[in-house]
């Protein structure tokens, strides 16, 4: 279950890690376009809450459900 003593940060940031020498400029341009589109549509996208998050590798195995 979710750690009840979790400390929430003042800022919610997203880290985008990109391996070197794997992607072309057109790949990165596409990713930038998708991020820009998400930002523009942010107000219309649904919100989710975490229903399950293990203590290790939370970002890979967390489970979510939509907020109503």
mmCIF file as Biopython writes it, N, C-alpha, C and O atoms, coordinates in Angstrom:
data_model
#
loop_
_atom_site.group_PDB
_atom_site.id
_atom_site.type_symbol
_atom_site.label_atom_id
_atom_site.label_alt_id
_atom_site.label_comp_id
_atom_site.label_asym_id
_atom_site.label_entity_id
_atom_site.label_seq_id
_atom_site.pdbx_PDB_ins_code
_atom_site.Cartn_x
_atom_site.Cartn_y
_atom_site.Cartn_z
_atom_site.occupancy
_atom_site.B_iso_or_equiv
_atom_site.auth_seq_id
_atom_site.auth_asym_id
_atom_site.pdbx_PDB_model_num
ATOM 1   N N  . UNK A ? 1  ? 0.833   -1.185 0.000   1.0 0.0 1  A 1 
ATOM 2   C CA . UNK A ? 1  ? 0.000   0.000  0.000   1.0 0.0 1  A 1 
ATOM 3   C C  . UNK A ? 1  ? 0.872   1.240  0.000   1.0 0.0 1  A 1 
ATOM 4   O O  . UNK A ? 1  ? 2.093   1.156  0.126   1.0 0.0 1  A 1 
ATOM 5   N N  . UNK A ? 2  ? 0.233   2.391  -0.143  1.0 0.0 2  A 1 
ATOM 6   C CA . UNK A ? 2  ? 0.935   3.660  -0.175  1.0 0.0 2  A 1 
ATOM 7   C C  . UNK A ? 2  ? 1.464   3.986  1.215   1.0 0.0 2  A 1 
ATOM 8   O O  . UNK A ? 2  ? 0.774   3.797  2.217   1.0 0.0 2  A 1 
ATOM 9   N N  . UNK A ? 3  ? 2.679   4.469  1.261   1.0 0.0 3  A 1 
ATOM 10  C CA . UNK A ? 3  ? 3.296   4.873  2.515   1.0 0.0 3  A 1 
ATOM 11  C C  . UNK A ? 3  ? 2.527   6.064  3.075   1.0 0.0 3  A 1 
ATOM 12  O O  . UNK A ? 3  ? 2.500   7.123  2.448   1.0 0.0 3  A 1 
ATOM 13  N N  . UNK A ? 4  ? 1.902   5.916  4.240   1.0 0.0 4  A 1 
ATOM 14  C CA . UNK A ? 4  ? 1.092   6.987  4.818   1.0 0.0 4  A 1 
ATOM 15  C C  . UNK A ? 4  ? 1.946   8.141  5.314   1.0 0.0 4  A 1 
ATOM 16  O O  . UNK A ? 4  ? 1.427   9.238  5.522   1.0 0.0 4  A 1 
ATOM 17  N N  . UNK A ? 5  ? 3.234   7.926  5.508   1.0 0.0 5  A 1 
ATOM 18  C CA . UNK A ? 5  ? 4.121   8.983  5.956   1.0 0.0 5  A 1 
ATOM 19  C C  . UNK A ? 5  ? 4.816   9.690  4.801   1.0 0.0 5  A 1 
ATOM 20  O O  . UNK A ? 5  ? 5.847   10.337 4.986   1.0 0.0 5  A 1 
ATOM 21  N N  . UNK A ? 6  ? 4.250   9.563  3.618   1.0 0.0 6  A 1 
ATOM 22  C CA . UNK A ? 6  ? 4.875   10.145 2.441   1.0 0.0 6  A 1 
ATOM 23  C C  . UNK A ? 6  ? 4.935   11.667 2.531   1.0 0.0 6  A 1 
ATOM 24  O O  . UNK A ? 6  ? 3.979   12.312 2.962   1.0 0.0 6  A 1 
ATOM 25  N N  . UNK A ? 7  ? 6.056   12.225 2.123   1.0 0.0 7  A 1 
ATOM 26  C CA . UNK A ? 7  ? 6.243   13.669 2.111   1.0 0.0 7  A 1 
ATOM 27  C C  . UNK A ? 7  ? 6.093   14.153 0.671   1.0 0.0 7  A 1 
ATOM 28  O O  . UNK A ? 7  ? 6.799   13.688 -0.224  1.0 0.0 7  A 1 
ATOM 29  N N  . UNK A ? 8  ? 5.180   15.078 0.455   1.0 0.0 8  A 1 
ATOM 30  C CA . UNK A ? 8  ? 4.932   15.573 -0.888  1.0 0.0 8  A 1 
ATOM 31  C C  . UNK A ? 8  ? 5.786   16.808 -1.157  1.0 0.0 8  A 1 
ATOM 32  O O  . UNK A ? 8  ? 5.891   17.678 -0.292  1.0 0.0 8  A 1 
ATOM 33  N N  . UNK A ? 9  ? 6.398   16.905 -2.334  1.0 0.0 9  A 1 
ATOM 34  C CA . UNK A ? 9  ? 7.241   18.056 -2.653  1.0 0.0 9  A 1 
ATOM 35  C C  . UNK A ? 9  ? 6.407   19.302 -2.952  1.0 0.0 9  A 1 
ATOM 36  O O  . UNK A ? 9  ? 5.220   19.205 -3.261  1.0 0.0 9  A 1 
ATOM 37  N N  . UNK A ? 10 ? 7.047   20.482 -2.857  1.0 0.0 10 A 1 
ATOM 38  C CA . UNK A ? 10 ? 6.364   21.718 -3.204  1.0 0.0 10 A 1 
ATOM 39  C C  . UNK A ? 10 ? 6.091   21.780 -4.704  1.0 0.0 10 A 1 
ATOM 40  O O  . UNK A ? 10 ? 5.080   22.332 -5.137  1.0 0.0 10 A 1 
ATOM 41  N N  . UNK A ? 11 ? 6.999   21.210 -5.488  1.0 0.0 11 A 1 
ATOM 42  C CA . UNK A ? 11 ? 6.837   21.173 -6.940  1.0 0.0 11 A 1 
ATOM 43  C C  . UNK A ? 11 ? 6.695   19.727 -7.396  1.0 0.0 11 A 1 
ATOM 44  O O  . UNK A ? 11 ? 7.393   18.844 -6.898  1.0 0.0 11 A 1 
ATOM 45  N N  . UNK A ? 12 ? 5.804   19.486 -8.331  1.0 0.0 12 A 1 
ATOM 46  C CA . UNK A ? 12 ? 5.672   18.166 -8.943  1.0 0.0 12 A 1 
ATOM 47  C C  . UNK A ? 12 ? 6.372   18.240 -10.289 1.0 0.0 12 A 1 
ATOM 48  O O  . UNK A ? 12 ? 5.860   18.859 -11.222 1.0 0.0 12 A 1 
ATOM 49  N N  . UNK A ? 13 ? 7.529   17.618 -10.397 1.0 0.0 13 A 1 
ATOM 50  C CA . UNK A ? 13 ? 8.318   17.681 -11.614 1.0 0.0 13 A 1 
ATOM 51  C C  . UNK A ? 13 ? 8.368   16.320 -12.286 1.0 0.0 13 A 1 
ATOM 52  O O  . UNK A ? 13 ? 8.199   15.286 -11.640 1.0 0.0 13 A 1 
ATOM 53  N N  . UNK A ? 14 ? 8.602   16.334 -13.589 1.0 0.0 14 A 1 
ATOM 54  C CA . UNK A ? 14 ? 8.759   15.110 -14.365 1.0 0.0 14 A 1 
ATOM 55  C C  . UNK A ? 14 ? 10.181  15.071 -14.884 1.0 0.0 14 A 1 
ATOM 56  O O  . UNK A ? 14 ? 10.678  16.050 -15.442 1.0 0.0 14 A 1 
ATOM 57  N N  . UNK A ? 15 ? 10.829  13.940 -14.698 1.0 0.0 15 A 1 
ATOM 58  C CA . UNK A ? 15 ? 12.190  13.762 -15.201 1.0 0.0 15 A 1 
ATOM 59  C C  . UNK A ? 15 ? 12.114  12.927 -16.468 1.0 0.0 15 A 1 
ATOM 60  O O  . UNK A ? 15 ? 11.505  11.857 -16.491 1.0 0.0 15 A 1 
ATOM 61  N N  . UNK A ? 16 ? 12.735  13.428 -17.506 1.0 0.0 16 A 1 
ATOM 62  C CA . UNK A ? 16 ? 12.777  12.716 -18.770 1.0 0.0 16 A 1 
ATOM 63  C C  . UNK A ? 16 ? 14.224  12.334 -19.032 1.0 0.0 16 A 1 
ATOM 64  O O  . UNK A ? 16 ? 15.052  13.198 -19.321 1.0 0.0 16 A 1 
ATOM 65  N N  . UNK A ? 17 ? 14.531  11.058 -18.934 1.0 0.0 17 A 1 
ATOM 66  C CA . UNK A ? 17 ? 15.889  10.576 -19.167 1.0 0.0 17 A 1 
ATOM 67  C C  . UNK A ? 17 ? 15.967  9.971  -20.564 1.0 0.0 17 A 1 
ATOM 68  O O  . UNK A ? 17 ? 15.145  9.132  -20.932 1.0 0.0 17 A 1 
ATOM 69  N N  . UNK A ? 18 ? 16.951  10.397 -21.332 1.0 0.0 18 A 1 
ATOM 70  C CA . UNK A ? 18 ? 17.096  9.944  -22.714 1.0 0.0 18 A 1 
ATOM 71  C C  . UNK A ? 18 ? 18.494  9.354  -22.882 1.0 0.0 18 A 1 
ATOM 72  O O  . UNK A ? 18 ? 19.489  10.037 -22.641 1.0 0.0 18 A 1 
ATOM 73  N N  . UNK A ? 19 ? 18.574  8.086  -23.294 1.0 0.0 19 A 1 
ATOM 74  C CA . UNK A ? 19 ? 19.895  7.483  -23.508 1.0 0.0 19 A 1 
ATOM 75  C C  . UNK A ? 19 ? 20.641  8.184  -24.651 1.0 0.0 19 A 1 
ATOM 76  O O  . UNK A ? 19 ? 20.043  8.561  -25.658 1.0 0.0 19 A 1 
ATOM 77  N N  . UNK A ? 20 ? 21.925  8.346  -24.482 1.0 0.0 20 A 1 
ATOM 78  C CA . UNK A ? 20 ? 22.731  8.968  -25.533 1.0 0.0 20 A 1 
ATOM 79  C C  . UNK A ? 20 ? 22.919  8.020  -26.709 1.0 0.0 20 A 1 
ATOM 80  O O  . UNK A ? 20 ? 22.910  6.799  -26.556 1.0 0.0 20 A 1 
ATOM 81  N N  . UNK A ? 21 ? 23.085  8.603  -27.863 1.0 0.0 21 A 1 
ATOM 82  C CA . UNK A ? 21 ? 23.422  7.876  -29.099 1.0 0.0 21 A 1 
ATOM 83  C C  . UNK A ? 21 ? 22.391  6.830  -29.513 1.0 0.0 21 A 1 
ATOM 84  O O  . UNK A ? 21 ? 22.720  5.893  -30.241 1.0 0.0 21 A 1 
ATOM 85  N N  . UNK A ? 22 ? 21.165  6.979  -29.064 1.0 0.0 22 A 1 
ATOM 86  C CA . UNK A ? 22 ? 20.144  6.007  -29.429 1.0 0.0 22 A 1 
ATOM 87  C C  . UNK A ? 22 ? 19.094  6.631  -30.337 1.0 0.0 22 A 1 
ATOM 88  O O  . UNK A ? 22 ? 18.607  5.989  -31.268 1.0 0.0 22 A 1 
ATOM 89  N N  . UNK A ? 23 ? 18.748  7.879  -30.064 1.0 0.0 23 A 1 
ATOM 90  C CA . UNK A ? 23 ? 17.659  8.527  -30.780 1.0 0.0 23 A 1 
ATOM 91  C C  . UNK A ? 23 ? 18.171  9.613  -31.706 1.0 0.0 23 A 1 
ATOM 92  O O  . UNK A ? 23 ? 19.184  10.255 -31.428 1.0 0.0 23 A 1 
ATOM 93  N N  . UNK A ? 24 ? 17.460  9.814  -32.816 1.0 0.0 24 A 1 
ATOM 94  C CA . UNK A ? 24 ? 17.810  10.856 -33.772 1.0 0.0 24 A 1 
ATOM 95  C C  . UNK A ? 24 ? 17.138  12.166 -33.369 1.0 0.0 24 A 1 
ATOM 96  O O  . UNK A ? 24 ? 16.302  12.188 -32.466 1.0 0.0 24 A 1 
ATOM 97  N N  . UNK A ? 25 ? 17.499  13.235 -34.029 1.0 0.0 25 A 1 
ATOM 98  C CA . UNK A ? 25 ? 16.883  14.529 -33.765 1.0 0.0 25 A 1 
ATOM 99  C C  . UNK A ? 25 ? 15.383  14.477 -34.019 1.0 0.0 25 A 1 
ATOM 100 O O  . UNK A ? 25 ? 14.615  15.111 -33.295 1.0 0.0 25 A 1 
ATOM 101 N N  . UNK A ? 26 ? 14.953  13.732 -35.035 1.0 0.0 26 A 1 
ATOM 102 C CA . UNK A ? 26 ? 13.513  13.643 -35.320 1.0 0.0 26 A 1 
ATOM 103 C C  . UNK A ? 26 ? 12.771  12.934 -34.183 1.0 0.0 26 A 1 
ATOM 104 O O  . UNK A ? 26 ? 11.624  13.274 -33.895 1.0 0.0 26 A 1 
ATOM 105 N N  . UNK A ? 27 ? 13.403  11.962 -33.538 1.0 0.0 27 A 1 
ATOM 106 C CA . UNK A ? 27 ? 12.792  11.319 -32.366 1.0 0.0 27 A 1 
ATOM 107 C C  . UNK A ? 27 ? 12.583  12.355 -31.264 1.0 0.0 27 A 1 
ATOM 108 O O  . UNK A ? 27 ? 11.502  12.435 -30.680 1.0 0.0 27 A 1 
ATOM 109 N N  . UNK A ? 28 ? 13.614  13.146 -30.982 1.0 0.0 28 A 1 
ATOM 110 C CA . UNK A ? 28 ? 13.533  14.140 -29.920 1.0 0.0 28 A 1 
ATOM 111 C C  . UNK A ? 28 ? 12.535  15.244 -30.257 1.0 0.0 28 A 1 
ATOM 112 O O  . UNK A ? 28 ? 11.853  15.751 -29.367 1.0 0.0 28 A 1 
ATOM 113 N N  . UNK A ? 29 ? 12.442  15.623 -31.538 1.0 0.0 29 A 1 
ATOM 114 C CA . UNK A ? 29 ? 11.455  16.620 -31.962 1.0 0.0 29 A 1 
ATOM 115 C C  . UNK A ? 29 ? 10.043  16.102 -31.714 1.0 0.0 29 A 1 
ATOM 116 O O  . UNK A ? 29 ? 9.172   16.851 -31.272 1.0 0.0 29 A 1 
ATOM 117 N N  . UNK A ? 30 ? 9.819   14.824 -31.998 1.0 0.0 30 A 1 
ATOM 118 C CA . UNK A ? 30 ? 8.515   14.218 -31.766 1.0 0.0 30 A 1 
ATOM 119 C C  . UNK A ? 30 ? 8.163   14.235 -30.273 1.0 0.0 30 A 1 
ATOM 120 O O  . UNK A ? 30 ? 7.045   14.593 -29.903 1.0 0.0 30 A 1 
ATOM 121 N N  . UNK A ? 31 ? 9.108   13.852 -29.428 1.0 0.0 31 A 1 
ATOM 122 C CA . UNK A ? 31 ? 8.874   13.859 -27.981 1.0 0.0 31 A 1 
ATOM 123 C C  . UNK A ? 31 ? 8.553   15.271 -27.510 1.0 0.0 31 A 1 
ATOM 124 O O  . UNK A ? 31 ? 7.643   15.460 -26.703 1.0 0.0 31 A 1 
ATOM 125 N N  . UNK A ? 32 ? 9.288   16.264 -28.004 1.0 0.0 32 A 1 
ATOM 126 C CA . UNK A ? 32 ? 9.022   17.658 -27.635 1.0 0.0 32 A 1 
ATOM 127 C C  . UNK A ? 32 ? 7.617   18.068 -28.061 1.0 0.0 32 A 1 
ATOM 128 O O  . UNK A ? 32 ? 6.913   18.724 -27.293 1.0 0.0 32 A 1 
ATOM 129 N N  . UNK A ? 33 ? 7.194   17.695 -29.266 1.0 0.0 33 A 1 
ATOM 130 C CA . UNK A ? 33 ? 5.842   18.019 -29.744 1.0 0.0 33 A 1 
ATOM 131 C C  . UNK A ? 33 ? 4.765   17.392 -28.862 1.0 0.0 33 A 1 
ATOM 132 O O  . UNK A ? 33 ? 3.761   18.036 -28.558 1.0 0.0 33 A 1 
ATOM 133 N N  . UNK A ? 34 ? 4.968   16.147 -28.454 1.0 0.0 34 A 1 
ATOM 134 C CA . UNK A ? 34 ? 3.994   15.467 -27.596 1.0 0.0 34 A 1 
ATOM 135 C C  . UNK A ? 34 ? 3.912   16.155 -26.230 1.0 0.0 34 A 1 
ATOM 136 O O  . UNK A ? 34 ? 2.818   16.339 -25.698 1.0 0.0 34 A 1 
ATOM 137 N N  . UNK A ? 35 ? 5.046   16.532 -25.667 1.0 0.0 35 A 1 
ATOM 138 C CA . UNK A ? 35 ? 5.045   17.219 -24.371 1.0 0.0 35 A 1 
ATOM 139 C C  . UNK A ? 35 ? 4.335   18.566 -24.475 1.0 0.0 35 A 1 
ATOM 140 O O  . UNK A ? 35 ? 3.577   18.937 -23.579 1.0 0.0 35 A 1 
ATOM 141 N N  . UNK A ? 36 ? 4.574   19.291 -25.549 1.0 0.0 36 A 1 
ATOM 142 C CA . UNK A ? 36 ? 3.899   20.580 -25.762 1.0 0.0 36 A 1 
ATOM 143 C C  . UNK A ? 36 ? 2.391   20.376 -25.870 1.0 0.0 36 A 1 
ATOM 144 O O  . UNK A ? 36 ? 1.621   21.132 -25.277 1.0 0.0 36 A 1 
ATOM 145 N N  . UNK A ? 37 ? 1.961   19.360 -26.622 1.0 0.0 37 A 1 
ATOM 146 C CA . UNK A ? 37 ? 0.530   19.062 -26.760 1.0 0.0 37 A 1 
ATOM 147 C C  . UNK A ? 37 ? -0.089  18.706 -25.414 1.0 0.0 37 A 1 
ATOM 148 O O  . UNK A ? 37 ? -1.186  19.168 -25.100 1.0 0.0 37 A 1 
ATOM 149 N N  . UNK A ? 38 ? 0.596   17.892 -24.615 1.0 0.0 38 A 1 
ATOM 150 C CA . UNK A ? 38 ? 0.098   17.549 -23.285 1.0 0.0 38 A 1 
ATOM 151 C C  . UNK A ? 38 ? -0.074  18.797 -22.422 1.0 0.0 38 A 1 
ATOM 152 O O  . UNK A ? 38 ? -1.077  18.942 -21.723 1.0 0.0 38 A 1 
ATOM 153 N N  . UNK A ? 39 ? 0.896   19.683 -22.474 1.0 0.0 39 A 1 
ATOM 154 C CA . UNK A ? 39 ? 0.818   20.927 -21.691 1.0 0.0 39 A 1 
ATOM 155 C C  . UNK A ? 39 ? -0.390  21.759 -22.117 1.0 0.0 39 A 1 
ATOM 156 O O  . UNK A ? 39 ? -1.101  22.309 -21.276 1.0 0.0 39 A 1 
ATOM 157 N N  . UNK A ? 40 ? -0.611  21.844 -23.414 1.0 0.0 40 A 1 
ATOM 158 C CA . UNK A ? 40 ? -1.744  22.623 -23.939 1.0 0.0 40 A 1 
ATOM 159 C C  . UNK A ? 40 ? -3.083  22.005 -23.541 1.0 0.0 40 A 1 
ATOM 160 O O  . UNK A ? 40 ? -4.057  22.731 -23.342 1.0 0.0 40 A 1 
ATOM 161 N N  . UNK A ? 41 ? -3.147  20.698 -23.423 1.0 0.0 41 A 1 
ATOM 162 C CA . UNK A ? 41 ? -4.398  19.992 -23.108 1.0 0.0 41 A 1 
ATOM 163 C C  . UNK A ? 41 ? -4.523  19.631 -21.627 1.0 0.0 41 A 1 
ATOM 164 O O  . UNK A ? 41 ? -5.480  18.954 -21.248 1.0 0.0 41 A 1 
ATOM 165 N N  . UNK A ? 42 ? -3.605  20.053 -20.800 1.0 0.0 42 A 1 
ATOM 166 C CA . UNK A ? 42 ? -3.543  19.633 -19.395 1.0 0.0 42 A 1 
ATOM 167 C C  . UNK A ? 42 ? -4.869  19.823 -18.668 1.0 0.0 42 A 1 
ATOM 168 O O  . UNK A ? 42 ? -5.271  18.955 -17.893 1.0 0.0 42 A 1 
ATOM 169 N N  . UNK A ? 43 ? -5.547  20.922 -18.897 1.0 0.0 43 A 1 
ATOM 170 C CA . UNK A ? 43 ? -6.797  21.206 -18.179 1.0 0.0 43 A 1 
ATOM 171 C C  . UNK A ? 43 ? -7.912  20.224 -18.553 1.0 0.0 43 A 1 
ATOM 172 O O  . UNK A ? 43 ? -8.835  20.013 -17.766 1.0 0.0 43 A 1 
ATOM 173 N N  . UNK A ? 44 ? -7.836  19.628 -19.736 1.0 0.0 44 A 1 
ATOM 174 C CA . UNK A ? 44 ? -8.904  18.723 -20.172 1.0 0.0 44 A 1 
ATOM 175 C C  . UNK A ? 44 ? -8.579  17.247 -19.933 1.0 0.0 44 A 1 
ATOM 176 O O  . UNK A ? 44 ? -9.416  16.382 -20.193 1.0 0.0 44 A 1 
ATOM 177 N N  . UNK A ? 45 ? -7.384  16.955 -19.446 1.0 0.0 45 A 1 
ATOM 178 C CA . UNK A ? 45 ? -6.996  15.561 -19.208 1.0 0.0 45 A 1 
ATOM 179 C C  . UNK A ? 45 ? -7.459  15.114 -17.829 1.0 0.0 45 A 1 
ATOM 180 O O  . UNK A ? 45 ? -7.468  15.913 -16.893 1.0 0.0 45 A 1 
ATOM 181 N N  . UNK A ? 46 ? -7.848  13.835 -17.687 1.0 0.0 46 A 1 
ATOM 182 C CA . UNK A ? 46 ? -8.313  13.352 -16.389 1.0 0.0 46 A 1 
ATOM 183 C C  . UNK A ? 46 ? -7.173  13.241 -15.377 1.0 0.0 46 A 1 
ATOM 184 O O  . UNK A ? 46 ? -6.009  13.073 -15.744 1.0 0.0 46 A 1 
ATOM 185 N N  . UNK A ? 47 ? -7.530  13.338 -14.113 1.0 0.0 47 A 1 
ATOM 186 C CA . UNK A ? 47 ? -6.562  13.178 -13.025 1.0 0.0 47 A 1 
ATOM 187 C C  . UNK A ? 47 ? -6.663  11.754 -12.479 1.0 0.0 47 A 1 
ATOM 188 O O  . UNK A ? 47 ? -7.715  11.119 -12.547 1.0 0.0 47 A 1 
ATOM 189 N N  . UNK A ? 48 ? -5.554  11.272 -11.941 1.0 0.0 48 A 1 
ATOM 190 C CA . UNK A ? 48 ? -5.497  9.927  -11.369 1.0 0.0 48 A 1 
ATOM 191 C C  . UNK A ? 48 ? -4.897  9.992  -9.979  1.0 0.0 48 A 1 
ATOM 192 O O  . UNK A ? 48 ? -4.159  10.921 -9.649  1.0 0.0 48 A 1 
ATOM 193 N N  . UNK A ? 49 ? -5.222  8.995  -9.165  1.0 0.0 49 A 1 
ATOM 194 C CA . UNK A ? 49 ? -4.596  8.875  -7.859  1.0 0.0 49 A 1 
ATOM 195 C C  . UNK A ? 49 ? -3.920  7.519  -7.780  1.0 0.0 49 A 1 
ATOM 196 O O  . UNK A ? 49 ? -4.348  6.556  -8.415  1.0 0.0 49 A 1 
ATOM 197 N N  . UNK A ? 50 ? -2.867  7.460  -6.997  1.0 0.0 50 A 1 
ATOM 198 C CA . UNK A ? 50 ? -2.133  6.209  -6.823  1.0 0.0 50 A 1 
ATOM 199 C C  . UNK A ? 50 ? -2.916  5.323  -5.862  1.0 0.0 50 A 1 
ATOM 200 O O  . UNK A ? 50 ? -3.271  5.748  -4.763  1.0 0.0 50 A 1 
ATOM 201 N N  . UNK A ? 51 ? -3.183  4.087  -6.284  1.0 0.0 51 A 1 
ATOM 202 C CA . UNK A ? 51 ? -3.870  3.131  -5.422  1.0 0.0 51 A 1 
ATOM 203 C C  . UNK A ? 51 ? -2.907  2.106  -4.834  1.0 0.0 51 A 1 
ATOM 204 O O  . UNK A ? 51 ? -3.205  1.479  -3.817  1.0 0.0 51 A 1 
ATOM 205 N N  . UNK A ? 52 ? -1.761  1.938  -5.472  1.0 0.0 52 A 1 
ATOM 206 C CA . UNK A ? 52 ? -0.750  1.003  -4.981  1.0 0.0 52 A 1 
ATOM 207 C C  . UNK A ? 52 ? 0.616   1.519  -5.406  1.0 0.0 52 A 1 
ATOM 208 O O  . UNK A ? 52 ? 0.806   1.907  -6.558  1.0 0.0 52 A 1 
ATOM 209 N N  . UNK A ? 53 ? 1.562   1.526  -4.481  1.0 0.0 53 A 1 
ATOM 210 C CA . UNK A ? 53 ? 2.924   1.930  -4.795  1.0 0.0 53 A 1 
ATOM 211 C C  . UNK A ? 53 ? 3.892   1.202  -3.874  1.0 0.0 53 A 1 
ATOM 212 O O  . UNK A ? 53 ? 3.919   1.468  -2.673  1.0 0.0 53 A 1 
ATOM 213 N N  . UNK A ? 54 ? 4.684   0.289  -4.418  1.0 0.0 54 A 1 
ATOM 214 C CA . UNK A ? 54 ? 5.671   -0.400 -3.583  1.0 0.0 54 A 1 
ATOM 215 C C  . UNK A ? 54 ? 6.782   0.558  -3.177  1.0 0.0 54 A 1 
ATOM 216 O O  . UNK A ? 54 ? 6.949   1.613  -3.788  1.0 0.0 54 A 1 
ATOM 217 N N  . UNK A ? 55 ? 7.530   0.199  -2.162  1.0 0.0 55 A 1 
ATOM 218 C CA . UNK A ? 55 ? 8.605   1.080  -1.697  1.0 0.0 55 A 1 
ATOM 219 C C  . UNK A ? 55 ? 9.770   1.141  -2.684  1.0 0.0 55 A 1 
ATOM 220 O O  . UNK A ? 55 ? 10.471  2.151  -2.749  1.0 0.0 55 A 1 
ATOM 221 N N  . UNK A ? 56 ? 9.983   0.078  -3.447  1.0 0.0 56 A 1 
ATOM 222 C CA . UNK A ? 56 ? 11.044  0.061  -4.454  1.0 0.0 56 A 1 
ATOM 223 C C  . UNK A ? 56 ? 10.454  0.107  -5.860  1.0 0.0 56 A 1 
ATOM 224 O O  . UNK A ? 56 ? 9.430   -0.521 -6.130  1.0 0.0 56 A 1 
ATOM 225 N N  . UNK A ? 57 ? 11.080  0.823  -6.720  1.0 0.0 57 A 1 
ATOM 226 C CA . UNK A ? 57 ? 10.684  0.942  -8.131  1.0 0.0 57 A 1 
ATOM 227 C C  . UNK A ? 57 ? 9.226   1.396  -8.295  1.0 0.0 57 A 1 
ATOM 228 O O  . UNK A ? 57 ? 8.504   0.909  -9.165  1.0 0.0 57 A 1 
ATOM 229 N N  . UNK A ? 58 ? 8.824   2.314  -7.463  1.0 0.0 58 A 1 
ATOM 230 C CA . UNK A ? 58 ? 7.446   2.817  -7.482  1.0 0.0 58 A 1 
ATOM 231 C C  . UNK A ? 58 ? 7.056   3.331  -8.865  1.0 0.0 58 A 1 
ATOM 232 O O  . UNK A ? 58 ? 5.941   3.089  -9.328  1.0 0.0 58 A 1 
ATOM 233 N N  . UNK A ? 59 ? 7.971   4.038  -9.523  1.0 0.0 59 A 1 
ATOM 234 C CA . UNK A ? 59 ? 7.661   4.652  -10.810 1.0 0.0 59 A 1 
ATOM 235 C C  . UNK A ? 59 ? 7.420   3.616  -11.915 1.0 0.0 59 A 1 
ATOM 236 O O  . UNK A ? 59 ? 6.852   3.955  -12.953 1.0 0.0 59 A 1 
ATOM 237 N N  . UNK A ? 60 ? 7.834   2.376  -11.715 1.0 0.0 60 A 1 
ATOM 238 C CA . UNK A ? 60 ? 7.592   1.341  -12.717 1.0 0.0 60 A 1 
ATOM 239 C C  . UNK A ? 60 ? 6.344   0.504  -12.414 1.0 0.0 60 A 1 
ATOM 240 O O  . UNK A ? 60 ? 5.716   -0.015 -13.337 1.0 0.0 60 A 1 
ATOM 241 N N  . UNK A ? 61 ? 5.978   0.368  -11.144 1.0 0.0 61 A 1 
ATOM 242 C CA . UNK A ? 61 ? 4.943   -0.614 -10.805 1.0 0.0 61 A 1 
ATOM 243 C C  . UNK A ? 61 ? 3.753   -0.037 -10.052 1.0 0.0 61 A 1 
ATOM 244 O O  . UNK A ? 61 ? 2.913   -0.794 -9.565  1.0 0.0 61 A 1 
ATOM 245 N N  . UNK A ? 62 ? 3.662   1.271  -9.946  1.0 0.0 62 A 1 
ATOM 246 C CA . UNK A ? 62 ? 2.509   1.883  -9.260  1.0 0.0 62 A 1 
ATOM 247 C C  . UNK A ? 62 ? 1.233   1.602  -10.039 1.0 0.0 62 A 1 
ATOM 248 O O  . UNK A ? 62 ? 1.266   1.400  -11.253 1.0 0.0 62 A 1 
ATOM 249 N N  . UNK A ? 63 ? 0.109   1.590  -9.331  1.0 0.0 63 A 1 
ATOM 250 C CA . UNK A ? 63 ? -1.207  1.413  -9.958  1.0 0.0 63 A 1 
ATOM 251 C C  . UNK A ? 63 ? -2.047  2.646  -9.670  1.0 0.0 63 A 1 
ATOM 252 O O  . UNK A ? 63 ? -1.921  3.266  -8.614  1.0 0.0 63 A 1 
ATOM 253 N N  . UNK A ? 64 ? -2.903  2.993  -10.618 1.0 0.0 64 A 1 
ATOM 254 C CA . UNK A ? 64 ? -3.685  4.228  -10.537 1.0 0.0 64 A 1 
ATOM 255 C C  . UNK A ? 64 ? -5.161  3.966  -10.791 1.0 0.0 64 A 1 
ATOM 256 O O  . UNK A ? 64 ? -5.539  2.946  -11.367 1.0 0.0 64 A 1 
ATOM 257 N N  . UNK A ? 65 ? -5.989  4.912  -10.348 1.0 0.0 65 A 1 
ATOM 258 C CA . UNK A ? 65 ? -7.396  4.905  -10.713 1.0 0.0 65 A 1 
ATOM 259 C C  . UNK A ? 65 ? -7.821  6.359  -10.945 1.0 0.0 65 A 1 
ATOM 260 O O  . UNK A ? 65 ? -7.309  7.272  -10.297 1.0 0.0 65 A 1 
ATOM 261 N N  . UNK A ? 66 ? -8.753  6.564  -11.866 1.0 0.0 66 A 1 
ATOM 262 C CA . UNK A ? 66 ? -9.164  7.943  -12.176 1.0 0.0 66 A 1 
ATOM 263 C C  . UNK A ? 66 ? -9.891  8.582  -10.992 1.0 0.0 66 A 1 
ATOM 264 O O  . UNK A ? 66 ? -10.621 7.917  -10.257 1.0 0.0 66 A 1 
ATOM 265 N N  . UNK A ? 67 ? -9.675  9.878  -10.829 1.0 0.0 67 A 1 
ATOM 266 C CA . UNK A ? 67 ? -10.437 10.634 -9.829  1.0 0.0 67 A 1 
ATOM 267 C C  . UNK A ? 67 ? -11.790 10.976 -10.415 1.0 0.0 67 A 1 
ATOM 268 O O  . UNK A ? 67 ? -11.912 11.233 -11.613 1.0 0.0 67 A 1 
ATOM 269 N N  . UNK A ? 68 ? -12.788 10.980 -9.583  1.0 0.0 68 A 1 
ATOM 270 C CA . UNK A ? 68 ? -14.125 11.323 -10.083 1.0 0.0 68 A 1 
ATOM 271 C C  . UNK A ? 68 ? -14.441 12.768 -9.808  1.0 0.0 68 A 1 
ATOM 272 O O  . UNK A ? 68 ? -15.523 13.240 -10.157 1.0 0.0 68 A 1 
#
